[in-house]
Amino acid sequence: MNTLFVNNRAIDSEELVDIITQSNGIYENTLIKLLQCNRISLEARLKTLKKNKIISKGKLNKHFYYVDKYDLKHMKDLDLQSMVVQYLVSIGLYTNKIQVIDSLDKNKQLYLSVFASGKYNYKNDKSIKKLANNRFNQLSSEEDRKYFSQFIINELTKFPIRVASFSDMLEKRYYTTSIDTVDILAIPNKEYIPAIQSNLADVSFRNLENNTTLIRDDILIYLNDSNTLGYFVKENNQYTLRAIYSVVDFFYYLTLNKNSKDSIYLSNDKADYDNADVLYFQSYLNKEKYNTIQLKRVKQKAQS
């Protein structure tokens, strides 16, 4: 990804400290990608936290921050996972909340609350409207069409996503422990796909408590080298990846794969969307307030 989506989301101090605490070390650049924030503002917050001895700063090849300890593998995993956040934002899925959590085998994962406004996109983007109509017509059942339409007609769609990564062929393999959320697995490149495909299964009716091998067949895959997100489609007894290029494609995926449907929140109340969007709106206000170039132009115009 050449262009990063930054300087678009205000910093929540509690969220920032919690991420650093739970991460066991995180690169400054990873924080910027995760939080989609202003670099200067982040550096000021980090400097204050370090001065107050809440966090510590280190440097290997890049600056990183930690509380009690740090782990290079965890830092690399989170950096890969942060690219998933960047991709989601690029297609119109924004982050309401961001957390770092531990998997059952103590690897670091992201737990995101993401949101979008299908109604706004449908009304204001002709290409989105056209794609939504095409996807609607591709659905064969009336039930699926009705379900898909809910994402388009509502002000707010919000749901949790768990992001994990698999970046070492020699490490313990990734497996599904729950289908309560949408799951995204970030991998470096397509060479890792065969290892995933061999363990894909419909786990919707299985007890996953003791599962150590199977991977849900509706897993989303993020390929870092090509910056693509996709899901598996089974054709002629073979799995192939179908790419997700837009928020409409994501809604289409959610329609075809309903394992996590109970975690999806839909609302037609604009206030609900505004509550989810609060950090992005605060960033907008900050840019308006501190846009010194624009303020200077206004002042000059008033004096002329």
C-alpha positions in Angstrom: 0.0 0.0 0.0 1.7 3.2 -1.2 -0.7 5.7 0.5 -1.5 5.3 4.2 -4.7 6.5 5.6 -3.5 8.7 8.4 -4.4 12.1 10.0 -8.1 11.1 9.8 -8.8 9.8 13.4 -8.3 11.6 16.7 -6.3 9.9 19.4 -8.2 8.4 22.4 -5.6 8.5 25.2 -7.1 5.5 27.0 -7.2 3.5 23.8 -3.6 4.4 23.1 -2.3 3.4 26.5 -4.3 0.1 26.5 -2.9 -0.8 23.1 0.7 -0.3 24.2 0.1 -2.1 27.5 -1.5 -5.2 25.8 0.9 -5.4 22.9 4.2 -6.2 24.7 5.9 -3.8 22.4 4.6 -1.9 19.4 6.4 0.1 16.7 5.5 3.8 16.5 4.7 3.3 12.8 2.4 0.5 13.7 0.5 2.8 16.0 0.1 5.4 13.3 -1.3 2.8 10.9 -3.6 1.3 13.6 -4.9 4.6 14.9 -4.9 6.4 11.5 -3.8 9.5 13.4 -1.6 12.5 13.0 2.0 11.7 13.5 2.9 14.9 15.3 0.0 14.5 17.7 0.9 10.9 18.4 4.5 11.7 19.1 3.4 14.5 21.5 1.2 12.0 23.4 3.9 9.4 23.5 6.4 11.9 24.8 4.1 12.9 27.6 3.4 9.2 28.5 7.1 8.5 28.6 7.8 11.6 30.7 5.2 10.5 33.2 6.8 7.0 33.2 3.6 5.3 32.0 5.4 3.8 29.0 9.0 3.2 27.9 10.7 3.8 24.6 13.1 1.5 22.8 14.8 1.2 19.4 15.9 -1.8 17.4 15.6 -0.9 13.8 12.7 1.4 14.5 11.3 3.2 17.5 8.9 1.2 19.6 7.0 1.6 22.9 6.2 -0.8 25.7 5.2 -1.0 29.3 6.8 -3.9 31.2 8.4 -6.0 28.4 8.6 -6.3 24.6 8.7 -9.1 22.1 10.0 -8.7 18.6 7.7 -11.3 17.1 4.6 -9.6 18.6 5.7 -6.3 17.2 6.1 -7.8 13.7 2.7 -9.6 13.9 0.9 -6.4 14.9 2.6 -4.4 12.2 1.3 -6.9 9.6 -2.1 -6.8 11.2 -2.1 -3.0 11.1 -2.1 -3.2 7.3 -5.5 -4.9 7.5 -6.8 -1.9 9.3 -5.5 0.3 6.6 -7.1 -1.8 3.9 -10.5 -1.8 5.7 -10.4 2.0 6.0 -9.5 2.2 2.3 -12.7 0.5 1.3 -14.9 2.4 3.7 -14.9 0.3 6.9 -13.8 2.5 9.7 -12.7 1.7 13.3 -14.8 2.7 16.2 -12.6 0.8 18.7 -9.3 -0.9 18.5 -7.9 -3.4 21.0 -4.9 -5.8 21.2 -5.8 -9.2 22.6 -4.1 -12.5 23.2 -5.0 -15.6 21.3 -5.3 -18.9 23.2 -1.7 -19.7 22.3 -0.6 -16.2 23.4 -0.1 -14.7 20.0 -1.2 -11.1 19.6 -4.3 -10.3 17.7 -6.4 -7.2 17.0 -10.0 -6.9 18.1 -11.8 -4.2 16.1 -15.2 -2.7 16.1 -15.8 -1.5 12.6 -18.6 0.5 11.0 -19.9 1.9 7.8 -22.9 3.7 6.4 -24.4 1.8 3.5 -27.1 4.4 3.1 -24.6 7.3 2.7 -22.4 5.4 0.3 -25.4 4.3 -1.8 -26.8 7.9 -2.0 -23.6 9.7 -2.7 -21.4 7.4 -4.8 -22.7 6.3 -8.2 -20.1 3.5 -8.5 -21.1 2.1 -5.1 -24.8 2.3 -6.1 -24.2 0.5 -9.4 -22.1 -2.2 -7.7 -24.7 -2.6 -4.9 -27.4 -3.1 -7.5 -25.3 -5.7 -9.4 -24.5 -7.6 -6.2 -28.2 -7.6 -5.3 -29.1 -9.1 -8.6 -26.5 -11.8 -8.2 -28.1 -13.1 -5.1 -30.4 -16.0 -5.9 -32.7 -16.2 -2.9 -35.2 -13.6 -1.7 -33.9 -14.1 1.8 -30.3 -13.2 0.8 -31.5 -10.2 -1.1 -33.5 -8.9 1.8 -30.5 -9.5 4.1 -28.1 -7.7 1.8 -30.5 -4.8 1.5 -30.3 -4.1 5.2 -26.6 -3.1 4.8 -27.6 -0.6 2.1 -30.7 1.0 3.6 -29.4 1.6 7.1 -27.4 4.5 8.4 -25.1 2.3 10.4 -23.6 -1.2 10.1 -21.3 -2.1 12.9 -19.7 -5.4 13.8 -16.5 -6.9 15.4 -13.5 -8.2 13.5 -10.7 -10.3 14.9 -7.4 -10.0 13.1 -4.7 -12.6 13.4 -1.5 -13.2 11.5 0.4 -16.2 10.3 3.9 -15.3 9.1 6.2 -18.3 9.9 5.7 -21.7 8.3 7.5 -23.3 11.2 5.4 -21.9 13.9 2.2 -23.5 15.3 -0.5 -23.2 12.7 -3.5 -20.9 12.9 -6.9 -22.5 13.8 -10.4 -21.3 14.5 -11.5 -21.0 18.2 -14.8 -19.1 17.7 -17.2 -17.9 15.0 -18.6 -15.1 17.2 -16.8 -12.4 15.1 -15.7 -11.9 11.5 -12.1 -13.3 11.3 -9.3 -12.0 9.1 -6.0 -13.8 8.8 -3.1 -11.7 7.6 -0.3 -13.5 5.7 2.8 -12.3 3.9 2.0 -13.8 0.5 0.1 -16.5 -1.4 2.7 -19.1 -0.6 0.9 -19.5 2.8 -2.5 -20.3 1.2 -2.0 -24.1 0.7 -1.3 -24.5 4.4 -4.6 -22.7 5.1 -6.7 -24.5 2.4 -5.7 -27.9 3.7 -7.5 -27.2 7.0 -10.6 -25.3 5.8 -13.9 -26.7 7.0 -17.4 -25.7 7.8 -17.1 -25.4 11.6 -20.6 -23.8 12.2 -21.9 -27.0 13.8 -18.7 -28.0 15.5 -17.6 -27.7 19.1 -14.5 -25.5 18.7 -13.5 -25.7 22.4 -10.8 -28.4 21.7 -10.1 -27.5 18.1 -6.4 -27.2 17.2 -6.4 -27.7 13.4 -9.5 -26.6 11.6 -10.0 -23.2 10.0 -13.4 -21.8 9.3 -14.1 -21.9 5.6 -15.5 -18.3 5.7 -12.1 -16.9 6.9 -11.0 -13.7 5.3 -7.4 -13.6 4.0 -5.3 -10.5 3.7 -2.2 -10.8 1.4 0.3 -8.2 2.5 2.5 -8.4 -0.6 -0.4 -7.5 -3.0 -2.5 -5.6 -0.5 -5.6 -7.6 -1.2 -8.4 -9.0 1.0 -10.5 -12.0 -0.1 -12.5 -15.0 1.0 -12.6 -18.6 -0.2 -15.2 -19.8 -2.7 -15.6 -23.5 -3.3 -15.9 -24.5 -7.0 -15.5 -28.0 -8.3 -14.3 -29.1 -4.9 -11.5 -26.6 -4.9 -11.2 -23.4 -2.9 -10.3 -20.1 -4.7 -9.9 -16.6 -3.3 -12.5 -14.0 -4.3 -11.2 -10.5 -3.7 -13.1 -7.7 -1.8 -12.5 -4.4 -3.4 -15.2 -2.2 -1.7 -17.5 -2.0 1.2 -20.3 -3.4 -1.0 -18.2 -6.5 -1.7 -17.8 -6.8 2.1 -21.6 -6.6 2.6 -21.9 -9.2 -0.1 -19.5 -11.5 1.7 -21.5 -11.0 5.0 -24.6 -12.0 3.1 -23.1 -15.2 1.7 -21.4 -16.1 5.0 -23.7 -15.6 8.0 -21.8 -17.4 10.8 -21.2 -14.2 12.6 -24.5 -12.5 11.8 -25.5 -12.3 15.5 -22.7 -9.9 16.1 -23.8 -7.4 13.4 -25.6 -4.3 14.6 -27.8 -2.3 12.2 -29.4 1.0 12.9 -31.2 3.7 10.9 -30.6 6.3 13.6 -28.1 8.9 12.4 -27.1 9.5 16.1 -25.8 5.9 16.3 -23.6 6.6 13.3 -22.4 9.8 14.8 -21.5 8.0 18.0 -19.4 5.5 16.1 -17.8 8.2 14.0 -16.8 10.4 16.9 -13.0 10.1 16.6 -13.1 10.8 12.9 -15.3 13.8 13.4 -13.0 15.1 16.2 -10.1 14.8 13.8 -12.0 16.9 11.2 -12.7 19.5 13.9 -9.1 19.5 14.9 -7.9 20.1 11.3 -10.4 22.9 10.9 -9.2 24.5 14.2 -5.5 24.2 13.6 -5.4 24.7 9.8 -3.0 27.6 10.1 -2.7 28.1 6.3 -6.5 28.5 6.0 -6.7 30.7 9.1 -4.0 33.0 7.6 -5.9 33.3 4.3 -9.1 34.2 6.2 -7.3 36.8 8.2 -5.6 38.3 5.1 -9.0 38.4 3.3 -10.6 40.1 6.2 -7.8 42.8 6.3 -8.0 43.4 2.5 
